[in-house]
């Protein structure tokens, strides 16, 4: 390493700024210095819009080092990918730096601690709020300071060079997806706003034509999209007039459940594609159409429900509220009764994404009096008005008390 790239005391302080003293005491000073030196050397040359990744192997550990543009979703996406195969993440260093690079060679010329992260979006772990609205690329970089995210993640020692290369290739793919989702966020939300306006127009036209059912369906779809856009859903891709985010190149992706042959105006299903951004869960897919939209093929949005989606009662969420009300009616308990409140509490405890995917006429909920039955029941079901319900779970529930008519005594 040349003298110009040797870490200074100031750099080491900034690099390990967020590491607790207790964690640092678990390592020899020489080990921490060597890791910082390796990371600094890895960052020596990097083009805007590109990520550099390396693996430093030690006696009983491997350190995955990453340098990339500061973007939303970085840390959870990277750690989720690493955690797929390794036993644990032992140690994590995640500083952000404001750097200057030579426009011609992309060599690092200056490095300073970046401003602290503030104003983070709900439900995600983005990087600095002061970073550009869109990630920097070679095309839009103006030669000024760059906000860079550096990550060093210690894992159990990788067995061989091939394993390290495979992990690096997978992480490069994850970072490309993170960049696509981050770069296209504004465009995805613009498509969403356009869809909400079209639904409003559809609802108004249906009302003027006296089509109450169609007006209600369009209004409910509009309200759901608005609720999702209020921080309750992280939109990661769009397919319709164009492909955006995670759907830039996945134009042939199909959902796991294509829905009923009637093609409702809006469907929310689980995709067959796992997310590489934020967490490795199956994407939730929202389809408006087919038979509707700019070209009649419908519009598709994909993403993941955010933690904030659980903060509101299920009775206040579009689509879910009707499912819950029908379930309460099918069980025959008034909402204000003891059993009605217990059943509502069970449904409130369900993850919101699961409630969205429950079809109203095939909803199954466990007995509200049996806490051990929480979760998706596996018991036989029998038809009931508009729904089916578990026989075993709720057979012990007494029916609603009959109305007692007291006869007048005649003397």
One Martini backbone bead per residue (centre of mass of N, CA, C, O) as a GRO file, in nm:
protein
  411
    1UNK     BB    1   0.096   0.036   0.023
    2UNK     BB    2   0.069   0.351  -0.014
    3UNK     BB    3   0.103   0.637   0.165
    4UNK     BB    4  -0.173   0.767   0.055
    5UNK     BB    5  -0.344   0.493   0.169
    6UNK     BB    6  -0.278   0.522   0.452
    7UNK     BB    7  -0.419   0.517   0.740
    8UNK     BB    8  -0.543   0.743   0.949
    9UNK     BB    9  -0.652   0.840   1.248
   10UNK     BB   10  -0.907   0.977   1.139
   11UNK     BB   11  -1.010   0.740   0.973
   12UNK     BB   12  -1.031   0.531   1.202
   13UNK     BB   13  -1.238   0.686   1.366
   14UNK     BB   14  -1.459   0.693   1.143
   15UNK     BB   15  -1.475   0.390   1.078
   16UNK     BB   16  -1.528   0.316   1.411
   17UNK     BB   17  -1.755   0.501   1.534
   18UNK     BB   18  -2.005   0.264   1.565
   19UNK     BB   19  -1.823   0.108   1.754
   20UNK     BB   20  -1.805  -0.050   2.029
   21UNK     BB   21  -1.591  -0.101   2.285
   22UNK     BB   22  -1.663  -0.396   2.338
   23UNK     BB   23  -1.619  -0.496   2.048
   24UNK     BB   24  -1.324  -0.394   2.008
   25UNK     BB   25  -1.197  -0.574   2.248
   26UNK     BB   26  -1.216  -0.850   2.067
   27UNK     BB   27  -0.970  -0.704   1.923
   28UNK     BB   28  -0.692  -0.648   1.782
   29UNK     BB   29  -0.546  -0.370   1.668
   30UNK     BB   30  -0.419  -0.505   1.416
   31UNK     BB   31  -0.685  -0.611   1.296
   32UNK     BB   32  -0.831  -0.340   1.262
   33UNK     BB   33  -0.613  -0.213   1.083
   34UNK     BB   34  -0.615  -0.422   0.851
   35UNK     BB   35  -0.910  -0.384   0.769
   36UNK     BB   36  -0.894  -0.081   0.703
   37UNK     BB   37  -0.670  -0.109   0.494
   38UNK     BB   38  -0.821  -0.289   0.297
   39UNK     BB   39  -1.063  -0.102   0.246
   40UNK     BB   40  -0.898   0.140   0.144
   41UNK     BB   41  -0.774  -0.012  -0.098
   42UNK     BB   42  -1.041  -0.095  -0.238
   43UNK     BB   43  -1.130   0.227  -0.268
   44UNK     BB   44  -0.922   0.361  -0.464
   45UNK     BB   45  -1.109   0.244  -0.711
   46UNK     BB   46  -1.418   0.405  -0.842
   47UNK     BB   47  -1.696   0.407  -1.016
   48UNK     BB   48  -1.969   0.551  -1.080
   49UNK     BB   49  -2.220   0.301  -1.020
   50UNK     BB   50  -2.016   0.118  -0.871
   51UNK     BB   51  -1.901  -0.186  -0.722
   52UNK     BB   52  -1.681  -0.292  -0.459
   53UNK     BB   53  -1.553  -0.628  -0.386
   54UNK     BB   54  -1.417  -0.802  -0.098
   55UNK     BB   55  -1.200  -1.065   0.052
   56UNK     BB   56  -1.088  -1.121   0.385
   57UNK     BB   57  -0.868  -1.360   0.504
   58UNK     BB   58  -0.854  -1.538   0.796
   59UNK     BB   59  -0.810  -1.781   1.015
   60UNK     BB   60  -1.149  -1.768   1.127
   61UNK     BB   61  -1.219  -1.547   0.896
   62UNK     BB   62  -1.435  -1.333   0.700
   63UNK     BB   63  -1.421  -1.022   0.507
   64UNK     BB   64  -1.670  -0.824   0.374
   65UNK     BB   65  -1.607  -0.576   0.130
   66UNK     BB   66  -1.772  -0.254   0.066
   67UNK     BB   67  -1.812  -0.021  -0.219
   68UNK     BB   68  -2.061   0.241  -0.252
   69UNK     BB   69  -2.324   0.399  -0.311
   70UNK     BB   70  -2.545   0.582  -0.146
   71UNK     BB   71  -2.836   0.393  -0.042
   72UNK     BB   72  -3.109   0.251  -0.022
   73UNK     BB   73  -3.130  -0.079   0.129
   74UNK     BB   74  -2.844  -0.192   0.177
   75UNK     BB   75  -2.799  -0.342   0.449
   76UNK     BB   76  -3.038  -0.552   0.447
   77UNK     BB   77  -2.965  -0.677   0.171
   78UNK     BB   78  -2.679  -0.778   0.231
   79UNK     BB   79  -2.733  -0.941   0.495
   80UNK     BB   80  -2.943  -1.134   0.370
   81UNK     BB   81  -2.747  -1.265   0.167
   82UNK     BB   82  -2.529  -1.363   0.364
   83UNK     BB   83  -2.732  -1.529   0.557
   84UNK     BB   84  -2.802  -1.770   0.373
   85UNK     BB   85  -2.506  -1.940   0.429
   86UNK     BB   86  -2.430  -1.836   0.695
   87UNK     BB   87  -2.434  -1.861   1.033
   88UNK     BB   88  -2.308  -1.561   1.083
   89UNK     BB   89  -2.285  -1.227   1.201
   90UNK     BB   90  -2.026  -1.097   1.391
   91UNK     BB   91  -1.939  -0.823   1.227
   92UNK     BB   92  -2.004  -0.458   1.190
   93UNK     BB   93  -1.921  -0.213   0.938
   94UNK     BB   94  -2.090   0.129   0.864
   95UNK     BB   95  -1.974   0.368   0.694
   96UNK     BB   96  -1.979   0.711   0.584
   97UNK     BB   97  -1.863   0.897   0.292
   98UNK     BB   98  -1.699   1.185   0.173
   99UNK     BB   99  -1.586   1.201  -0.162
  100UNK     BB  100  -1.303   1.227  -0.386
  101UNK     BB  101  -1.252   1.198  -0.745
  102UNK     BB  102  -1.100   1.136  -1.022
  103UNK     BB  103  -1.249   1.176  -1.327
  104UNK     BB  104  -1.049   0.983  -1.490
  105UNK     BB  105  -0.950   0.746  -1.264
  106UNK     BB  106  -1.115   0.722  -0.978
  107UNK     BB  107  -0.943   0.822  -0.760
  108UNK     BB  108  -0.870   0.874  -0.439
  109UNK     BB  109  -0.839   1.210  -0.277
  110UNK     BB  110  -1.088   1.222  -0.068
  111UNK     BB  111  -1.183   1.190   0.294
  112UNK     BB  112  -1.497   1.203   0.478
  113UNK     BB  113  -1.722   1.242   0.699
  114UNK     BB  114  -2.043   1.197   0.705
  115UNK     BB  115  -2.333   1.283   0.768
  116UNK     BB  116  -2.579   1.211   0.952
  117UNK     BB  117  -2.849   1.015   0.981
  118UNK     BB  118  -3.164   1.144   0.857
  119UNK     BB  119  -3.484   1.109   0.773
  120UNK     BB  120  -3.602   0.824   0.761
  121UNK     BB  121  -3.776   0.604   0.620
  122UNK     BB  122  -4.034   0.406   0.658
  123UNK     BB  123  -3.937   0.062   0.697
  124UNK     BB  124  -3.635   0.139   0.638
  125UNK     BB  125  -3.266   0.109   0.559
  126UNK     BB  126  -3.121   0.364   0.478
  127UNK     BB  127  -2.929   0.601   0.399
  128UNK     BB  128  -2.846   0.896   0.371
  129UNK     BB  129  -3.046   1.180   0.347
  130UNK     BB  130  -2.813   1.353   0.186
  131UNK     BB  131  -2.841   1.198  -0.044
  132UNK     BB  132  -2.933   1.150  -0.335
  133UNK     BB  133  -3.229   1.081  -0.480
  134UNK     BB  134  -3.028   0.960  -0.681
  135UNK     BB  135  -2.808   0.763  -0.779
  136UNK     BB  136  -2.496   0.757  -0.882
  137UNK     BB  137  -2.355   0.801  -1.204
  138UNK     BB  138  -2.162   0.842  -1.472
  139UNK     BB  139  -2.372   1.036  -1.612
  140UNK     BB  140  -2.453   1.224  -1.334
  141UNK     BB  141  -2.171   1.300  -1.262
  142UNK     BB  142  -2.014   1.625  -1.163
  143UNK     BB  143  -1.738   1.584  -0.973
  144UNK     BB  144  -1.824   1.580  -0.699
  145UNK     BB  145  -1.913   1.477  -0.420
  146UNK     BB  146  -1.936   1.155  -0.263
  147UNK     BB  147  -2.162   0.917  -0.140
  148UNK     BB  148  -2.040   0.654   0.067
  149UNK     BB  149  -2.067   0.306   0.125
  150UNK     BB  150  -1.935   0.111   0.391
  151UNK     BB  151  -1.870  -0.248   0.423
  152UNK     BB  152  -1.799  -0.475   0.707
  153UNK     BB  153  -1.827  -0.838   0.713
  154UNK     BB  154  -1.826  -1.085   0.948
  155UNK     BB  155  -1.748  -1.429   0.889
  156UNK     BB  156  -1.710  -1.725   0.846
  157UNK     BB  157  -1.487  -1.900   0.694
  158UNK     BB  158  -1.427  -1.948   0.383
  159UNK     BB  159  -1.333  -2.238   0.222
  160UNK     BB  160  -1.291  -2.083  -0.066
  161UNK     BB  161  -1.253  -1.910  -0.357
  162UNK     BB  162  -1.522  -1.993  -0.488
  163UNK     BB  163  -1.705  -1.892  -0.258
  164UNK     BB  164  -1.619  -1.597  -0.275
  165UNK     BB  165  -1.701  -1.547  -0.572
  166UNK     BB  166  -1.999  -1.617  -0.539
  167UNK     BB  167  -2.067  -1.400  -0.329
  168UNK     BB  168  -1.984  -1.157  -0.498
  169UNK     BB  169  -2.182  -1.205  -0.731
  170UNK     BB  170  -2.440  -1.187  -0.560
  171UNK     BB  171  -2.391  -0.901  -0.448
  172UNK     BB  172  -2.391  -0.758  -0.718
  173UNK     BB  173  -2.687  -0.826  -0.779
  174UNK     BB  174  -2.811  -0.685  -0.537
  175UNK     BB  175  -2.695  -0.399  -0.599
  176UNK     BB  176  -2.843  -0.370  -0.867
  177UNK     BB  177  -3.127  -0.385  -0.745
  178UNK     BB  178  -3.101  -0.151  -0.551
  179UNK     BB  179  -3.046   0.058  -0.768
  180UNK     BB  180  -3.306   0.023  -0.930
  181UNK     BB  181  -3.501   0.093  -0.699
  182UNK     BB  182  -3.378   0.373  -0.631
  183UNK     BB  183  -3.385   0.510  -0.915
  184UNK     BB  184  -3.718   0.434  -0.953
  185UNK     BB  185  -3.896   0.551  -0.726
  186UNK     BB  186  -4.021   0.804  -0.854
  187UNK     BB  187  -4.151   0.659  -1.099
  188UNK     BB  188  -4.331   0.463  -0.943
  189UNK     BB  189  -4.497   0.686  -0.791
  190UNK     BB  190  -4.606   0.811  -1.050
  191UNK     BB  191  -4.764   0.565  -1.145
  192UNK     BB  192  -4.941   0.550  -0.894
  193UNK     BB  193  -5.075   0.829  -0.920
  194UNK     BB  194  -5.200   0.770  -1.195
  195UNK     BB  195  -5.374   0.530  -1.099
  196UNK     BB  196  -5.545   0.685  -0.895
  197UNK     BB  197  -5.670   0.880  -1.101
  198UNK     BB  198  -5.803   0.663  -1.279
  199UNK     BB  199  -5.983   0.546  -1.056
  200UNK     BB  200  -6.141   0.801  -1.000
  201UNK     BB  201  -6.261   0.821  -1.287
  202UNK     BB  202  -6.398   0.544  -1.284
  203UNK     BB  203  -6.585   0.594  -1.042
  204UNK     BB  204  -6.735   0.838  -1.161
  205UNK     BB  205  -6.845   0.699  -1.415
  206UNK     BB  206  -7.004   0.479  -1.264
  207UNK     BB  207  -7.194   0.669  -1.110
  208UNK     BB  208  -7.318   0.807  -1.364
  209UNK     BB  209  -7.417   0.506  -1.469
  210UNK     BB  210  -7.523   0.339  -1.207
  211UNK     BB  211  -7.255   0.166  -1.104
  212UNK     BB  212  -7.209   0.077  -0.791
  213UNK     BB  213  -7.010  -0.162  -0.795
  214UNK     BB  214  -6.785  -0.030  -0.969
  215UNK     BB  215  -6.743   0.216  -0.787
  216UNK     BB  216  -6.659   0.061  -0.532
  217UNK     BB  217  -6.415  -0.088  -0.652
  218UNK     BB  218  -6.252   0.166  -0.738
  219UNK     BB  219  -6.244   0.301  -0.459
  220UNK     BB  220  -6.103   0.072  -0.307
  221UNK     BB  221  -5.848   0.070  -0.482
  222UNK     BB  222  -5.768   0.361  -0.429
  223UNK     BB  223  -5.745   0.340  -0.117
  224UNK     BB  224  -5.526   0.123  -0.113
  225UNK     BB  225  -5.302   0.274  -0.263
  226UNK     BB  226  -5.288   0.505  -0.061
  227UNK     BB  227  -5.218   0.337   0.188
  228UNK     BB  228  -4.955   0.217   0.077
  229UNK     BB  229  -4.829   0.519   0.023
  230UNK     BB  230  -4.821   0.573   0.359
  231UNK     BB  231  -4.574   0.365   0.447
  232UNK     BB  232  -4.694   0.046   0.406
  233UNK     BB  233  -4.510   0.032   0.139
  234UNK     BB  234  -4.247  -0.105  -0.062
  235UNK     BB  235  -4.161   0.006  -0.366
  236UNK     BB  236  -3.972  -0.196  -0.627
  237UNK     BB  237  -4.187  -0.220  -0.875
  238UNK     BB  238  -4.275  -0.200  -1.239
  239UNK     BB  239  -4.550  -0.291  -1.472
  240UNK     BB  240  -4.642  -0.158  -1.811
  241UNK     BB  241  -4.532   0.083  -1.994
  242UNK     BB  242  -4.294  -0.020  -1.808
  243UNK     BB  243  -3.982  -0.095  -1.654
  244UNK     BB  244  -3.921  -0.105  -1.295
  245UNK     BB  245  -3.680  -0.187  -1.110
  246UNK     BB  246  -3.728  -0.521  -1.057
  247UNK     BB  247  -3.892  -0.492  -1.359
  248UNK     BB  248  -3.702  -0.423  -1.593
  249UNK     BB  249  -3.643  -0.758  -1.677
  250UNK     BB  250  -3.937  -0.892  -1.558
  251UNK     BB  251  -4.180  -0.913  -1.780
  252UNK     BB  252  -4.261  -1.241  -1.722
  253UNK     BB  253  -4.381  -1.223  -1.454
  254UNK     BB  254  -4.569  -1.431  -1.231
  255UNK     BB  255  -4.803  -1.519  -1.030
  256UNK     BB  256  -4.909  -1.765  -0.814
  257UNK     BB  257  -5.203  -1.615  -0.831
  258UNK     BB  258  -5.439  -1.532  -1.086
  259UNK     BB  259  -5.718  -1.578  -1.003
  260UNK     BB  260  -6.006  -1.507  -1.120
  261UNK     BB  261  -6.191  -1.507  -1.418
  262UNK     BB  262  -6.309  -1.206  -1.368
  263UNK     BB  263  -6.104  -0.996  -1.323
  264UNK     BB  264  -6.035  -0.795  -1.112
  265UNK     BB  265  -5.933  -0.483  -1.073
  266UNK     BB  266  -5.795  -0.588  -0.794
  267UNK     BB  267  -5.489  -0.757  -0.703
  268UNK     BB  268  -5.336  -0.955  -0.429
  269UNK     BB  269  -5.022  -1.122  -0.446
  270UNK     BB  270  -4.795  -1.375  -0.463
  271UNK     BB  271  -4.499  -1.409  -0.576
  272UNK     BB  272  -4.237  -1.608  -0.732
  273UNK     BB  273  -4.053  -1.373  -0.638
  274UNK     BB  274  -3.777  -1.285  -0.477
  275UNK     BB  275  -3.634  -1.065  -0.280
  276UNK     BB  276  -3.322  -0.859  -0.286
  277UNK     BB  277  -3.472  -0.642  -0.115
  278UNK     BB  278  -3.425  -0.612   0.233
  279UNK     BB  279  -3.576  -0.911   0.190
  280UNK     BB  280  -3.616  -1.272   0.158
  281UNK     BB  281  -3.908  -1.237   0.013
  282UNK     BB  282  -4.198  -1.257  -0.117
  283UNK     BB  283  -4.350  -1.077  -0.328
  284UNK     BB  284  -4.580  -0.831  -0.358
  285UNK     BB  285  -4.869  -0.818  -0.582
  286UNK     BB  286  -5.010  -0.552  -0.779
  287UNK     BB  287  -5.314  -0.555  -0.971
  288UNK     BB  288  -5.440  -0.358  -1.246
  289UNK     BB  289  -5.641  -0.576  -1.379
  290UNK     BB  290  -5.723  -0.650  -1.663
  291UNK     BB  291  -5.864  -0.423  -1.896
  292UNK     BB  292  -5.662  -0.198  -1.785
  293UNK     BB  293  -5.526   0.094  -1.889
  294UNK     BB  294  -5.340   0.215  -2.134
  295UNK     BB  295  -5.330  -0.096  -2.298
  296UNK     BB  296  -5.510  -0.320  -2.126
  297UNK     BB  297  -5.287  -0.493  -1.938
  298UNK     BB  298  -5.213  -0.346  -1.699
  299UNK     BB  299  -5.088  -0.306  -1.364
  300UNK     BB  300  -4.767  -0.349  -1.183
  301UNK     BB  301  -4.681  -0.400  -0.839
  302UNK     BB  302  -4.389  -0.425  -0.626
  303UNK     BB  303  -4.321  -0.554  -0.283
  304UNK     BB  304  -4.324  -0.454   0.070
  305UNK     BB  305  -4.420  -0.464   0.375
  306UNK     BB  306  -4.424  -0.256   0.635
  307UNK     BB  307  -4.416  -0.218   0.973
  308UNK     BB  308  -4.646   0.012   0.973
  309UNK     BB  309  -4.893  -0.175   0.879
  310UNK     BB  310  -4.959  -0.265   1.196
  311UNK     BB  311  -5.074   0.013   1.334
  312UNK     BB  312  -5.346  -0.054   1.208
  313UNK     BB  313  -5.646  -0.143   1.193
  314UNK     BB  314  -5.819  -0.373   1.008
  315UNK     BB  315  -6.084  -0.182   1.004
  316UNK     BB  316  -5.903   0.058   0.832
  317UNK     BB  317  -5.840  -0.130   0.587
  318UNK     BB  318  -5.850  -0.178   0.283
  319UNK     BB  319  -6.023  -0.487   0.222
  320UNK     BB  320  -5.977  -0.608   0.506
  321UNK     BB  321  -6.236  -0.502   0.647
  322UNK     BB  322  -6.430  -0.692   0.490
  323UNK     BB  323  -6.313  -0.960   0.581
  324UNK     BB  324  -6.358  -0.917   0.885
  325UNK     BB  325  -6.665  -0.865   0.882
  326UNK     BB  326  -6.741  -1.140   0.756
  327UNK     BB  327  -6.622  -1.313   0.980
  328UNK     BB  328  -6.797  -1.207   1.211
  329UNK     BB  329  -7.067  -1.286   1.081
  330UNK     BB  330  -7.014  -1.594   1.044
  331UNK     BB  331  -6.981  -1.652   1.359
  332UNK     BB  332  -7.219  -1.473   1.513
  333UNK     BB  333  -7.077  -1.221   1.651
  334UNK     BB  334  -7.083  -0.951   1.805
  335UNK     BB  335  -6.842  -0.708   1.821
  336UNK     BB  336  -6.919  -0.637   2.141
  337UNK     BB  337  -6.859  -0.907   2.223
  338UNK     BB  338  -6.654  -1.124   2.365
  339UNK     BB  339  -6.610  -1.312   2.116
  340UNK     BB  340  -6.576  -1.087   1.908
  341UNK     BB  341  -6.318  -0.964   2.037
  342UNK     BB  342  -6.145  -1.217   2.021
  343UNK     BB  343  -6.155  -1.253   1.714
  344UNK     BB  344  -6.042  -0.976   1.643
  345UNK     BB  345  -5.768  -1.018   1.786
  346UNK     BB  346  -5.672  -1.244   1.603
  347UNK     BB  347  -5.684  -1.079   1.335
  348UNK     BB  348  -5.495  -0.847   1.429
  349UNK     BB  349  -5.243  -1.059   1.457
  350UNK     BB  350  -5.220  -1.069   1.171
  351UNK     BB  351  -5.057  -1.036   0.906
  352UNK     BB  352  -5.127  -0.820   0.658
  353UNK     BB  353  -5.047  -0.992   0.411
  354UNK     BB  354  -5.231  -1.233   0.485
  355UNK     BB  355  -5.502  -1.083   0.481
  356UNK     BB  356  -5.489  -1.002   0.180
  357UNK     BB  357  -5.474  -1.323   0.082
  358UNK     BB  358  -5.754  -1.360   0.191
  359UNK     BB  359  -6.034  -1.495   0.102
  360UNK     BB  360  -6.349  -1.432   0.191
  361UNK     BB  361  -6.462  -1.738   0.109
  362UNK     BB  362  -6.172  -1.874   0.258
  363UNK     BB  363  -6.160  -1.806   0.546
  364UNK     BB  364  -5.921  -1.873   0.824
  365UNK     BB  365  -5.977  -1.905   1.175
  366UNK     BB  366  -5.908  -1.931   1.485
  367UNK     BB  367  -5.982  -1.981   1.796
  368UNK     BB  368  -6.022  -1.726   2.030
  369UNK     BB  369  -5.988  -1.933   2.296
  370UNK     BB  370  -5.706  -2.043   2.147
  371UNK     BB  371  -5.386  -1.944   2.151
  372UNK     BB  372  -5.245  -2.202   2.014
  373UNK     BB  373  -5.406  -2.143   1.724
  374UNK     BB  374  -5.226  -1.958   1.610
  375UNK     BB  375  -5.256  -1.919   1.281
  376UNK     BB  376  -5.264  -2.148   1.037
  377UNK     BB  377  -5.493  -2.369   0.992
  378UNK     BB  378  -5.532  -2.755   0.958
  379UNK     BB  379  -5.834  -2.796   0.951
  380UNK     BB  380  -6.125  -2.874   0.892
  381UNK     BB  381  -6.393  -2.763   0.679
  382UNK     BB  382  -6.695  -2.564   0.670
  383UNK     BB  383  -6.959  -2.421   0.571
  384UNK     BB  384  -7.047  -2.076   0.567
  385UNK     BB  385  -7.147  -1.765   0.553
  386UNK     BB  386  -6.914  -1.679   0.305
  387UNK     BB  387  -6.750  -1.905   0.464
  388UNK     BB  388  -6.485  -2.077   0.627
  389UNK     BB  389  -6.429  -2.301   0.911
  390UNK     BB  390  -6.301  -2.443   1.174
  391UNK     BB  391  -6.407  -2.713   1.349
  392UNK     BB  392  -6.215  -2.774   1.588
  393UNK     BB  393  -6.164  -2.486   1.701
  394UNK     BB  394  -6.500  -2.394   1.716
  395UNK     BB  395  -6.685  -2.617   1.848
  396UNK     BB  396  -6.667  -2.500   2.156
  397UNK     BB  397  -6.827  -2.269   2.081
  398UNK     BB  398  -7.077  -2.094   2.169
  399UNK     BB  399  -7.353  -1.982   2.079
  400UNK     BB  400  -7.544  -1.743   2.047
  401UNK     BB  401  -7.763  -1.619   2.241
  402UNK     BB  402  -8.078  -1.638   2.273
  403UNK     BB  403  -8.367  -1.489   2.263
  404UNK     BB  404  -8.552  -1.386   2.539
  405UNK     BB  405  -8.898  -1.453   2.610
  406UNK     BB  406  -9.098  -1.313   2.844
  407UNK     BB  407  -9.369  -1.402   3.008
  408UNK     BB  408  -9.664  -1.302   3.109
  409UNK     BB  409  -9.831  -1.295   3.400
  410UNK     BB  410 -10.146  -1.430   3.484
  411UNK     BB  411 -10.420  -1.357   3.724
   0.00000   0.00000   0.00000
